[in-house]
Amino acid sequence: MLKRIGIITSGGDSPGMNPAIRAIVRTGVGLGVEVVGIQNGYQGIFDREFINLGAVEVSGRIRDAGTMLSTSRCLRFKEESAQKDAIEILKKENIQALMVLGGDGSLAGAAALSRHGYRVLGLPCSIDNDIPDTELCIGTDTCLNTVIHLIDMIKAIEVMGRNQGYLALMSAIASGSQVAVIPEFRYDMEKIVENLTRRRLRRHNNSVVVVAEGVCTGQDFMNRLLATAEDRLDQEVRLTVLGHVQRGGSPTFADRYLASRMGEFAMLALNQGEHGSMVGLIRNRMNLTDLQTLSGRRPPLPADAIRLARNLGMEIGVPSET
């Protein structure tokens, strides 16, 4: 039986990490499992930044943005020797298993620990919604709501999304934007200019182009747009880069509920002997996936969202592989 487990939040923080931590701790308390928070991600293991977490410590945290445990990117942890050292430290602290909350890099670290025989369970936390085998990641909904709110107030925007266009596509659809420039699709600048020009001739006084950072910077895109359009746009073009404000904000209901469900399910599964897995949401039910199968995979964009964008008259280009 489990007596003592650890929790880390690693990589980029996501709104909803705190509700997940809260759910893990409160469920653990009910099971008689002691929960230890490890601050600053995997680096915190080496620095022995351990704090005890109980009902009092997580009280009121469900509404807080970011992560109460702080986070970092630990390059050292990519080395096999460092992974083994971390396991030895955890064992000396009588930490029998580890919950890892984070994105692809964090879950890759969790998979490495599992390969070395250590008990670990992962929770997908990513504002980009770029983790396979879950329909939604913790933090995505809050980020989308933040982006939509900001798009509603401005007229041109660059959003996050290194390799995944989910954030740009979904926020463009929900905000009524005219163009989504995403990594999965090759854009045609001439068609974009035609789209924007057509709107101006129909007396629309503004248009919104959402650019995922994984394609190019917003400034580069704006320069190419102006060079292609020459004098056809006859409109002022402004650029707004949202940056890390997208990670902020109090978690939405959807993220609080999803994170709480995942945290509770993960704690129950771990206590019943499950390990080496990631919790995911499939058809609105909790699901477990082998951590070793996640590496190198990206979830595809929802086909119905692509169809919807096109039927709403949005320019998104053609698939990059064609």
DRENMIVEX-789179 format. One record per residue: residue number from 0; residue in one letter; x, y, z of N, C-alpha, C in turn. Coordinates in steps of 0.05 Angstrom, whole numbers. Example, Ala and Ser with C-alpha at 12.3 -4.5 7.8 and 13.67 -1.06 7.14 Angstrom:
BEGIN
{nupa 0 'a' {264 -114 156} {246 -90 156} {264 -66 156}},
{nupa 1 's' {257 -45 142} {273 -21 143} {258 1 157}},
//
This chain:
BEGIN
{nupa 0 'm' {17 -24 0} {0 0 0} {17 25 0}},
{nupa 1 'l' {8 45 -14} {22 70 -15} {20 85 12}},
{nupa 2 'k' {43 96 21} {43 112 45} {51 141 40}},
{nupa 3 'r' {68 145 19} {79 172 15} {85 175 -15}},
{nupa 4 'i' {74 196 -28} {79 202 -56} {88 231 -59}},
{nupa 5 'g' {99 237 -83} {108 264 -89} {92 275 -113}},
{nupa 6 'i' {91 301 -115} {79 315 -138} {99 336 -148}},
{nupa 7 'i' {103 336 -174} {118 358 -186} {102 371 -209}},
{nupa 8 't' {106 396 -214} {95 410 -237} {119 420 -253}},
{nupa 9 's' {122 411 -278} {146 415 -293} {140 429 -319}},
{nupa 10 'g' {161 443 -330} {158 456 -356} {142 482 -353}},
{nupa 11 'g' {128 489 -375} {111 513 -375} {87 508 -358}},
{nupa 12 'd' {80 528 -341} {57 524 -323} {31 527 -339}},
{nupa 13 's' {10 515 -329} {-17 516 -341} {-38 523 -321}},
{nupa 14 'p' {-57 540 -328} {-80 544 -309} {-94 518 -304}},
{nupa 15 'g' {-98 511 -280} {-111 485 -273} {-92 467 -259}},
{nupa 16 'm' {-66 473 -259} {-48 456 -244} {-55 456 -214}},
{nupa 17 'n' {-62 479 -203} {-69 479 -174} {-94 463 -167}},
{nupa 18 'p' {-115 465 -183} {-138 447 -178} {-131 417 -179}},
{nupa 19 'a' {-112 410 -197} {-103 382 -199} {-88 374 -174}},
{nupa 20 'i' {-70 392 -165} {-55 386 -141} {-74 383 -117}},
{nupa 21 'r' {-93 401 -116} {-113 400 -94} {-128 374 -94}},
{nupa 22 'a' {-137 365 -117} {-152 340 -119} {-135 316 -111}},
{nupa 23 'i' {-110 316 -120} {-92 294 -112} {-88 293 -82}},
{nupa 24 'v' {-83 316 -70} {-78 318 -41} {-102 310 -26}},
{nupa 25 'r' {-125 321 -32} {-150 315 -17} {-158 286 -20}},
{nupa 26 't' {-155 275 -44} {-161 246 -47} {-141 229 -32}},
{nupa 27 'g' {-115 237 -33} {-95 223 -18} {-100 223 12}},
{nupa 28 'v' {-108 246 22} {-114 248 51} {-136 228 59}},
{nupa 29 'g' {-157 226 42} {-178 207 47} {-169 178 46}},
{nupa 30 'l' {-148 173 31} {-137 145 29} {-115 140 49}},
{nupa 31 'g' {-108 160 65} {-87 156 84} {-59 157 72}},
{nupa 32 'v' {-56 171 49} {-31 173 35} {-19 201 40}},
{nupa 33 'e' {6 202 49} {19 228 53} {29 238 26}},
{nupa 34 'v' {25 264 21} {32 276 -4} {53 297 0}},
{nupa 35 'v' {75 295 -15} {97 314 -14} {99 330 -39}},
{nupa 36 'g' {99 356 -37} {102 374 -60} {132 378 -65}},
{nupa 37 'i' {140 376 -90} {168 381 -98} {168 407 -114}},
{nupa 38 'q' {182 427 -104} {182 453 -117} {202 455 -140}},
{nupa 39 'n' {194 471 -160} {212 477 -183} {218 453 -200}},
{nupa 40 'g' {198 436 -205} {200 415 -224} {221 394 -216}},
{nupa 41 'y' {232 381 -237} {252 360 -232} {277 370 -218}},
{nupa 42 'q' {283 396 -222} {306 408 -209} {302 407 -178}},
{nupa 43 'g' {278 409 -170} {272 409 -141} {278 382 -128}},
{nupa 44 'i' {279 361 -143} {288 335 -132} {317 336 -124}},
{nupa 45 'f' {333 346 -142} {362 348 -136} {368 368 -114}},
{nupa 46 'd' {352 389 -113} {356 410 -92} {341 403 -66}},
{nupa 47 'r' {327 381 -67} {312 371 -43} {293 392 -32}},
{nupa 48 'e' {278 403 -51} {258 423 -43} {231 410 -38}},
{nupa 49 'f' {228 397 -16} {205 381 -9} {188 395 12}},
{nupa 50 'i' {162 397 7} {143 408 27} {120 389 31}},
{nupa 51 'n' {110 386 55} {87 369 60} {62 384 51}},
{nupa 52 'l' {44 369 38} {19 381 29} {-5 366 42}},
{nupa 53 'g' {-22 381 55} {-46 370 67} {-69 387 59}},
{nupa 54 'a' {-92 382 71} {-117 397 64} {-114 427 69}},
{nupa 55 'v' {-99 434 89} {-96 463 95} {-79 476 74}},
{nupa 56 'e' {-57 463 66} {-39 475 46} {-52 480 19}},
{nupa 57 'v' {-71 463 11} {-83 466 -15} {-110 481 -14}},
{nupa 58 's' {-119 488 10} {-144 503 13} {-143 529 -1}},
{nupa 59 'g' {-164 535 -17} {-166 560 -31} {-149 562 -56}},
{nupa 60 'r' {-133 542 -62} {-115 543 -85} {-129 538 -112}},
{nupa 61 'i' {-154 528 -111} {-167 520 -135} {-171 543 -154}},
{nupa 62 'r' {-172 568 -144} {-177 591 -161} {-151 604 -170}},
{nupa 63 'd' {-128 595 -160} {-103 609 -166} {-92 601 -194}},
{nupa 64 'a' {-80 620 -208} {-67 615 -233} {-40 601 -229}},
{nupa 65 'g' {-29 590 -250} {-2 578 -248} {-2 554 -230}},
{nupa 66 't' {21 550 -216} {25 527 -198} {37 536 -172}},
{nupa 67 'm' {25 527 -150} {35 533 -124} {62 521 -118}},
{nupa 68 'l' {70 501 -134} {96 488 -130} {118 501 -147}},
{nupa 69 's' {111 520 -163} {131 532 -182} {140 511 -202}},
{nupa 70 't' {154 520 -222} {163 501 -243} {188 511 -255}},
{nupa 71 's' {202 493 -270} {226 500 -284} {231 479 -305}},
{nupa 72 'r' {250 485 -322} {259 466 -343} {286 456 -335}},
{nupa 73 'c' {289 430 -330} {313 418 -320} {327 402 -342}},
{nupa 74 'l' {346 415 -355} {360 401 -377} {376 377 -366}},
{nupa 75 'r' {385 379 -342} {401 357 -330} {385 331 -329}},
{nupa 76 'f' {359 333 -327} {342 309 -323} {341 292 -349}},
{nupa 77 'k' {350 303 -371} {350 287 -396} {371 266 -395}},
{nupa 78 'e' {391 268 -377} {412 248 -375} {404 225 -358}},
{nupa 79 'e' {410 201 -368} {402 176 -354} {413 175 -326}},
{nupa 80 's' {438 184 -322} {450 183 -296} {435 201 -276}},
{nupa 81 'a' {426 224 -286} {411 243 -269} {384 231 -262}},
{nupa 82 'q' {372 217 -280} {346 204 -274} {349 183 -252}},
{nupa 83 'k' {371 168 -253} {376 148 -232} {382 161 -206}},
{nupa 84 'd' {397 183 -207} {403 198 -182} {377 208 -169}},
{nupa 85 'a' {359 218 -186} {333 228 -176} {318 206 -162}},
{nupa 86 'i' {318 183 -174} {304 160 -161} {315 154 -134}},
{nupa 87 'e' {342 154 -132} {355 148 -106} {347 169 -85}},
{nupa 88 'i' {346 194 -94} {338 215 -75} {309 211 -65}},
{nupa 89 'l' {292 205 -84} {264 201 -77} {261 177 -58}},
{nupa 90 'k' {276 156 -63} {274 133 -46} {284 139 -18}},
{nupa 91 'k' {305 155 -16} {316 163 11} {296 180 26}},
{nupa 92 'e' {279 194 11} {257 210 24} {232 194 29}},
{nupa 93 'n' {234 168 24} {211 149 27} {188 157 10}},
{nupa 94 'i' {193 169 -13} {173 176 -33} {170 152 -52}},
{nupa 95 'q' {148 138 -49} {145 113 -64} {136 116 -93}},
{nupa 96 'a' {124 138 -99} {115 143 -127} {113 173 -132}},
{nupa 97 'l' {111 180 -157} {112 208 -165} {89 214 -184}},
{nupa 98 'm' {75 236 -179} {56 248 -198} {70 270 -213}},
{nupa 99 'v' {69 269 -240} {82 289 -256} {60 304 -272}},
{nupa 100 'l' {59 331 -267} {40 348 -282} {56 365 -301}},
{nupa 101 'g' {50 362 -327} {65 378 -346} {59 370 -375}},
{nupa 102 'g' {75 381 -393} {71 376 -422} {89 354 -432}},
{nupa 103 'd' {95 355 -458} {109 332 -471} {136 326 -459}},
{nupa 104 'g' {152 347 -453} {178 343 -441} {177 332 -413}},
{nupa 105 's' {158 342 -398} {154 332 -370} {145 303 -370}},
{nupa 106 'l' {127 296 -388} {118 269 -389} {139 250 -400}},
{nupa 107 'a' {157 261 -417} {180 244 -427} {198 238 -403}},
{nupa 108 'g' {201 257 -385} {216 252 -360} {203 231 -343}},
{nupa 109 'a' {176 232 -341} {161 212 -326} {165 184 -338}},
{nupa 110 'a' {164 183 -365} {168 158 -379} {195 146 -373}},
{nupa 111 'a' {216 164 -372} {243 155 -366} {244 143 -338}},
{nupa 112 'l' {232 156 -318} {231 145 -291} {218 118 -290}},
{nupa 113 's' {196 115 -306} {182 90 -307} {199 68 -319}},
{nupa 114 'r' {215 74 -339} {232 54 -352} {253 44 -332}},
{nupa 115 'h' {261 61 -313} {280 54 -293} {267 39 -269}},
{nupa 116 'g' {241 34 -272} {228 18 -251} {215 34 -229}},
{nupa 117 'y' {214 60 -232} {202 76 -211} {172 81 -217}},
{nupa 118 'r' {156 81 -196} {127 84 -200} {120 114 -206}},
{nupa 119 'v' {107 119 -228} {101 146 -236} {74 147 -251}},
{nupa 120 'l' {60 169 -248} {35 173 -263} {35 202 -273}},
{nupa 121 'g' {27 206 -298} {28 233 -310} {0 245 -314}},
{nupa 122 'l' {-1 272 -313} {-25 287 -319} {-18 307 -341}},
{nupa 123 'p' {-33 308 -363} {-26 325 -386} {-34 354 -380}},
{nupa 124 'c' {-14 372 -378} {-19 400 -373} {-6 416 -395}},
{nupa 125 's' {-21 427 -413} {-10 442 -436} {-30 461 -447}},
{nupa 126 'i' {-24 486 -449} {-43 505 -461} {-46 501 -491}},
{nupa 127 'd' {-27 487 -504} {-28 482 -533} {-45 458 -540}},
{nupa 128 'n' {-54 442 -520} {-69 418 -524} {-55 399 -544}},
{nupa 129 'd' {-29 395 -539} {-12 381 -558} {-3 354 -548}},
{nupa 130 'i' {-17 342 -529} {-10 316 -518} {-29 295 -530}},
{nupa 131 'p' {-19 273 -541} {-37 253 -552} {-52 237 -531}},
{nupa 132 'd' {-73 224 -539} {-89 206 -522} {-104 220 -500}},
{nupa 133 't' {-110 245 -504} {-129 260 -487} {-142 281 -505}},
{nupa 134 'e' {-168 284 -503} {-182 303 -520} {-177 332 -511}},
{nupa 135 'l' {-169 335 -485} {-165 362 -475} {-144 360 -453}},
{nupa 136 'c' {-126 379 -453} {-105 381 -432} {-113 402 -411}},
{nupa 137 'i' {-103 399 -388} {-107 418 -367} {-94 445 -375}},
{nupa 138 'g' {-109 466 -374} {-99 493 -381} {-108 503 -408}},
{nupa 139 't' {-117 486 -426} {-124 494 -453} {-148 512 -453}},
{nupa 140 'd' {-169 505 -438} {-194 520 -439} {-190 548 -428}},
{nupa 141 't' {-175 551 -406} {-170 577 -394} {-154 595 -414}},
{nupa 142 'c' {-134 583 -426} {-118 598 -446} {-135 607 -469}},
{nupa 143 'l' {-152 590 -479} {-169 598 -501} {-188 621 -493}},
{nupa 144 'n' {-199 619 -469} {-216 641 -460} {-201 667 -458}},
{nupa 145 't' {-176 666 -448} {-159 690 -446} {-154 701 -474}},
{nupa 146 'v' {-146 684 -493} {-140 693 -520} {-164 705 -533}},
{nupa 147 'i' {-187 692 -531} {-212 703 -543} {-218 730 -532}},
{nupa 148 'h' {-216 733 -505} {-222 759 -493} {-203 781 -504}},
{nupa 149 'l' {-178 774 -507} {-159 794 -517} {-163 800 -547}},
{nupa 150 'i' {-170 779 -563} {-175 784 -591} {-200 802 -594}},
{nupa 151 'd' {-219 799 -577} {-243 815 -579} {-237 845 -575}},
{nupa 152 'm' {-214 851 -563} {-207 879 -557} {-187 890 -577}},
{nupa 153 'i' {-175 873 -594} {-154 882 -612} {-159 871 -640}},
{nupa 154 'k' {-143 878 -659} {-149 872 -687} {-128 855 -702}},
{nupa 155 'a' {-106 848 -690} {-86 830 -702} {-70 818 -680}},
{nupa 156 'i' {-62 793 -683} {-51 779 -659} {-33 756 -666}},
{nupa 157 'e' {-13 752 -649} {5 729 -650} {0 713 -624}},
{nupa 158 'v' {-6 687 -627} {-11 670 -603} {10 648 -602}},
{nupa 159 'm' {10 634 -579} {29 612 -576} {21 588 -593}},
{nupa 160 'g' {39 568 -594} {34 545 -611} {59 539 -627}},
{nupa 161 'r' {79 526 -614} {105 521 -627} {101 502 -651}},
{nupa 162 'n' {89 479 -645} {86 458 -666} {57 451 -670}},
{nupa 163 'q' {39 463 -656} {11 455 -656} {-6 480 -661}},
{nupa 164 'g' {-25 478 -680} {-42 501 -687} {-68 502 -672}},
{nupa 165 'y' {-72 484 -653} {-98 482 -640} {-107 508 -628}},
{nupa 166 'l' {-89 521 -613} {-96 546 -599} {-104 568 -619}},
{nupa 167 'a' {-88 571 -640} {-94 591 -660} {-120 585 -675}},
{nupa 168 'l' {-124 560 -683} {-148 553 -698} {-173 557 -681}},
{nupa 169 'm' {-173 546 -657} {-197 547 -641} {-204 576 -632}},
{nupa 170 's' {-183 591 -625} {-189 619 -617} {-198 635 -641}},
{nupa 171 'a' {-188 629 -665} {-197 644 -688} {-226 638 -694}},
{nupa 172 'i' {-234 613 -692} {-262 605 -696} {-280 619 -676}},
{nupa 173 'a' {-273 617 -650} {-290 628 -629} {-291 658 -628}},
{nupa 174 's' {-271 672 -639} {-270 701 -639} {-280 713 -664}},
{nupa 175 'g' {-288 696 -684} {-297 707 -709} {-275 719 -726}},
{nupa 176 's' {-251 709 -723} {-229 719 -739} {-231 710 -768}},
{nupa 177 'q' {-216 724 -785} {-218 718 -814} {-196 699 -824}},
{nupa 178 'v' {-174 698 -810} {-151 682 -820} {-138 669 -796}},
{nupa 179 'a' {-131 643 -798} {-115 629 -778} {-90 618 -792}},
{nupa 180 'v' {-67 626 -784} {-42 617 -795} {-30 597 -776}},
{nupa 181 'i' {-29 571 -783} {-22 550 -765} {-1 531 -777}},
{nupa 182 'p' {15 518 -760} {37 501 -771} {29 479 -789}},
{nupa 183 'e' {5 468 -784} {-4 444 -799} {-12 450 -828}},
{nupa 184 'f' {-17 476 -834} {-27 484 -860} {-9 505 -872}},
{nupa 185 'r' {-4 502 -898} {12 521 -913} {-5 545 -922}},
{nupa 186 'y' {1 568 -914} {-16 591 -921} {-8 603 -948}},
{nupa 187 'd' {-28 615 -961} {-24 628 -986} {-29 658 -981}},
{nupa 188 'm' {-8 674 -981} {-10 702 -975} {-28 717 -994}},
{nupa 189 'e' {-28 709 -1019} {-44 722 -1039} {-74 718 -1033}},
{nupa 190 'k' {-81 694 -1024} {-109 688 -1017} {-117 704 -992}},
{nupa 191 'i' {-98 706 -973} {-104 722 -949} {-110 751 -956}},
{nupa 192 'v' {-93 762 -973} {-97 790 -982} {-124 793 -996}},
{nupa 193 'e' {-131 774 -1013} {-157 775 -1027} {-180 774 -1007}},
{nupa 194 'n' {-177 757 -986} {-198 754 -966} {-201 781 -951}},
{nupa 195 'l' {-179 793 -943} {-180 818 -927} {-190 841 -945}},
{nupa 196 't' {-182 841 -970} {-190 862 -988} {-220 860 -993}},
{nupa 197 'r' {-230 836 -997} {-258 832 -1002} {-275 842 -978}},
{nupa 198 'r' {-265 837 -954} {-280 847 -930} {-280 878 -930}},
{nupa 199 'r' {-258 890 -937} {-257 919 -937} {-277 931 -957}},
{nupa 200 'l' {-279 918 -981} {-297 928 -1001} {-326 924 -993}},
{nupa 201 'r' {-331 905 -975} {-358 901 -964} {-364 919 -940}},
{nupa 202 'r' {-345 937 -935} {-348 957 -914} {-345 946 -886}},
{nupa 203 'h' {-330 924 -883} {-322 915 -856} {-298 933 -848}},
{nupa 204 'n' {-300 944 -824} {-279 963 -817} {-255 951 -803}},
{nupa 205 'n' {-256 924 -799} {-232 911 -788} {-232 882 -794}},
{nupa 206 's' {-209 870 -793} {-206 841 -796} {-185 831 -777}},
{nupa 207 'v' {-187 806 -769} {-168 795 -750} {-153 771 -762}},
{nupa 208 'v' {-127 771 -760} {-110 749 -769} {-97 737 -744}},
{nupa 209 'v' {-100 711 -739} {-88 698 -716} {-64 682 -726}},
{nupa 210 'v' {-41 687 -716} {-16 674 -725} {-4 657 -703}},
{nupa 211 'a' {-1 631 -707} {13 614 -687} {43 619 -689}},
{nupa 212 'e' {55 621 -666} {84 628 -665} {101 607 -678}},
{nupa 213 'g' {90 582 -681} {106 561 -694} {109 565 -724}},
{nupa 214 'v' {93 582 -736} {96 588 -765} {117 609 -770}},
{nupa 215 'c' {114 631 -756} {133 653 -758} {126 674 -737}},
{nupa 216 't' {142 694 -733} {134 715 -714} {112 732 -727}},
{nupa 217 'g' {97 745 -710} {76 762 -720} {88 785 -737}},
{nupa 218 'q' {111 795 -729} {124 816 -745} {132 807 -772}},
{nupa 219 'd' {143 783 -774} {150 772 -801} {125 769 -818}},
{nupa 220 'f' {104 758 -806} {79 755 -822} {69 782 -831}},
{nupa 221 'm' {69 801 -814} {58 828 -821} {75 840 -844}},
{nupa 222 'n' {101 836 -842} {118 847 -864} {112 834 -890}},
{nupa 223 'r' {108 807 -890} {101 793 -915} {74 801 -926}},
{nupa 224 'l' {55 805 -907} {29 814 -915} {29 841 -929}},
{nupa 225 'l' {44 859 -917} {45 886 -929} {60 886 -956}},
{nupa 226 'a' {81 869 -957} {96 868 -982} {79 856 -1005}},
{nupa 227 't' {62 836 -998} {45 823 -1018} {22 842 -1026}},
{nupa 228 'a' {10 855 -1006} {-13 871 -1011} {-7 897 -1026}},
{nupa 229 'e' {17 907 -1021} {25 934 -1032} {4 954 -1022}},
{nupa 230 'd' {-12 965 -1041} {-31 986 -1032} {-60 976 -1033}},
{nupa 231 'r' {-64 949 -1036} {-91 938 -1039} {-107 938 -1013}},
{nupa 232 'l' {-94 935 -990} {-109 934 -965} {-123 960 -958}},
{nupa 233 'd' {-108 982 -962} {-119 1008 -956} {-129 1009 -927}},
{nupa 234 'q' {-115 995 -909} {-122 995 -881} {-96 995 -864}},
{nupa 235 'e' {-98 1005 -840} {-75 1004 -822} {-73 976 -811}},
{nupa 236 'v' {-49 965 -810} {-44 938 -799} {-28 941 -773}},
{nupa 237 'r' {-39 930 -752} {-26 931 -726} {-21 903 -716}},
{nupa 238 'l' {0 900 -701} {8 874 -690} {7 875 -659}},
{nupa 239 't' {-5 853 -648} {-4 850 -619} {6 821 -613}},
{nupa 240 'v' {26 819 -597} {37 793 -588} {28 788 -560}},
{nupa 241 'l' {13 767 -555} {2 762 -529} {24 752 -509}},
{nupa 242 'g' {42 735 -519} {63 725 -502} {53 708 -479}},
{nupa 243 'h' {66 710 -456} {60 692 -434} {35 700 -418}},
{nupa 244 'v' {22 722 -426} {-3 729 -413} {-23 707 -418}},
{nupa 245 'q' {-19 691 -439} {-37 669 -445} {-37 647 -424}},
{nupa 246 'r' {-15 646 -409} {-13 625 -388} {-26 634 -362}},
{nupa 247 'g' {-33 659 -360} {-43 670 -335} {-73 667 -333}},
{nupa 248 'g' {-83 679 -312} {-112 679 -308} {-121 657 -290}},
{nupa 249 's' {-142 663 -275} {-154 643 -258} {-167 621 -275}},
{nupa 250 'p' {-163 595 -268} {-174 574 -284} {-205 576 -288}},
{nupa 251 't' {-214 570 -312} {-243 570 -317} {-256 546 -304}},
{nupa 252 'f' {-282 546 -304} {-297 523 -293} {-288 497 -307}},
{nupa 253 'a' {-285 498 -334} {-278 474 -348} {-251 463 -339}},
{nupa 254 'd' {-232 481 -335} {-205 471 -327} {-205 462 -297}},
{nupa 255 'r' {-220 476 -280} {-222 467 -252} {-234 439 -250}},
{nupa 256 'y' {-255 435 -266} {-269 410 -265} {-252 387 -277}},
{nupa 257 'l' {-240 393 -300} {-223 373 -313} {-199 366 -296}},
{nupa 258 'a' {-186 386 -285} {-162 381 -268} {-169 366 -243}},
{nupa 259 's' {-193 372 -231} {-201 358 -207} {-208 329 -213}},
{nupa 260 'r' {-221 324 -236} {-227 297 -244} {-201 281 -249}},
{nupa 261 'm' {-182 293 -264} {-157 279 -270} {-141 274 -244}},
{nupa 262 'g' {-140 294 -227} {-125 290 -202} {-136 268 -184}},
{nupa 263 'e' {-162 268 -181} {-175 248 -164} {-171 220 -177}},
{nupa 264 'f' {-176 218 -203} {-173 192 -217} {-144 182 -215}},
{nupa 265 'a' {-125 201 -219} {-97 193 -217} {-89 182 -190}},
{nupa 266 'm' {-99 195 -169} {-92 186 -142} {-105 159 -136}},
{nupa 267 'l' {-129 155 -144} {-142 129 -140} {-128 107 -156}},
{nupa 268 'a' {-121 113 -181} {-107 93 -198} {-80 86 -186}},
{nupa 269 'l' {-65 106 -178} {-38 101 -166} {-40 84 -141}},
{nupa 270 'n' {-60 90 -125} {-64 75 -100} {-72 46 -105}},
{nupa 271 'q' {-84 41 -128} {-93 14 -135} {-72 -1 -151}},
{nupa 272 'g' {-48 11 -153} {-26 -4 -166} {-19 4 -194}},
{nupa 273 'e' {-34 23 -206} {-29 32 -233} {-4 50 -233}},
{nupa 274 'h' {13 47 -253} {36 65 -256} {47 63 -284}},
{nupa 275 'g' {65 82 -291} {75 83 -318} {55 92 -339}},
{nupa 276 's' {35 108 -329} {13 116 -347} {8 146 -345}},
{nupa 277 'm' {-7 156 -365} {-17 183 -365} {-47 182 -364}},
{nupa 278 'v' {-59 200 -348} {-88 202 -348} {-97 220 -371}},
{nupa 279 'g' {-118 211 -385} {-128 227 -408} {-158 227 -407}},
{nupa 280 'l' {-169 246 -423} {-198 248 -426} {-206 238 -454}},
{nupa 281 'i' {-221 216 -455} {-231 205 -480} {-261 201 -478}},
{nupa 282 'r' {-276 214 -496} {-305 212 -496} {-317 218 -468}},
{nupa 283 'n' {-305 239 -456} {-314 249 -430} {-310 230 -407}},
{nupa 284 'r' {-292 210 -411} {-286 191 -390} {-256 191 -386}},
{nupa 285 'm' {-248 186 -361} {-220 184 -354} {-208 158 -366}},
{nupa 286 'n' {-184 161 -376} {-171 138 -390} {-142 138 -383}},
{nupa 287 'l' {-129 115 -385} {-100 112 -379} {-85 103 -404}},
{nupa 288 't' {-63 116 -410} {-46 110 -433} {-18 105 -423}},
{nupa 289 'd' {-5 85 -435} {23 79 -428} {41 103 -435}},
{nupa 290 'l' {56 113 -416} {74 136 -421} {94 131 -443}},
{nupa 291 'q' {102 106 -447} {122 99 -467} {112 103 -495}},
{nupa 292 't' {86 105 -499} {75 107 -526} {71 136 -534}},
{nupa 293 'l' {76 155 -517} {70 183 -523} {92 197 -539}},
{nupa 294 's' {117 189 -536} {139 203 -548} {137 204 -578}},
{nupa 295 'g' {142 228 -589} {142 232 -618} {115 235 -631}},
{nupa 296 'r' {94 233 -615} {67 235 -627} {54 262 -621}},
{nupa 297 'r' {39 272 -640} {23 296 -636} {-6 291 -644}},
{nupa 298 'p' {-25 300 -628} {-53 296 -637} {-59 312 -661}},
{nupa 299 'p' {-74 302 -680} {-82 317 -703} {-103 339 -696}},
{nupa 300 'l' {-104 359 -712} {-126 379 -708} {-153 366 -712}},
{nupa 301 'p' {-173 373 -697} {-200 361 -701} {-210 367 -729}},
{nupa 302 'a' {-217 346 -744} {-226 349 -771} {-251 367 -773}},
{nupa 303 'd' {-269 364 -753} {-294 380 -754} {-288 410 -749}},
{nupa 304 'a' {-266 416 -734} {-259 444 -730} {-248 456 -756}},
{nupa 305 'i' {-233 440 -771} {-222 450 -797} {-245 455 -816}},
{nupa 306 'r' {-264 436 -817} {-288 439 -835} {-304 464 -826}},
{nupa 307 'l' {-308 467 -800} {-323 490 -790} {-310 516 -798}},
{nupa 308 'a' {-283 518 -795} {-269 543 -801} {-274 550 -831}},
{nupa 309 'r' {-272 530 -848} {-275 536 -877} {-303 543 -883}},
{nupa 310 'n' {-323 530 -871} {-351 536 -877} {-359 563 -866}},
{nupa 311 'l' {-344 573 -846} {-349 600 -836} {-335 621 -852}},
{nupa 312 'g' {-321 613 -873} {-307 632 -890} {-279 640 -881}},
{nupa 313 'm' {-267 625 -863} {-241 631 -853} {-219 620 -872}},
{nupa 314 'e' {-198 635 -876} {-176 626 -892} {-156 612 -874}},
{nupa 315 'i' {-151 586 -879} {-131 571 -863} {-110 558 -880}},
{nupa 316 'g' {-111 560 -906} {-91 548 -923} {-96 519 -929}},
{nupa 317 'v' {-75 505 -938} {-78 476 -945} {-58 461 -928}},
{nupa 318 'p' {-64 435 -924} {-46 418 -907} {-17 420 -917}},
{nupa 319 's' {1 423 -898} {30 427 -904} {42 404 -920}},
{nupa 320 'e' {32 380 -916} {44 357 -929} {37 355 -958}},
{nupa 321 't' {17 370 -968} {9 368 -996} {27 385 -1014}},
//
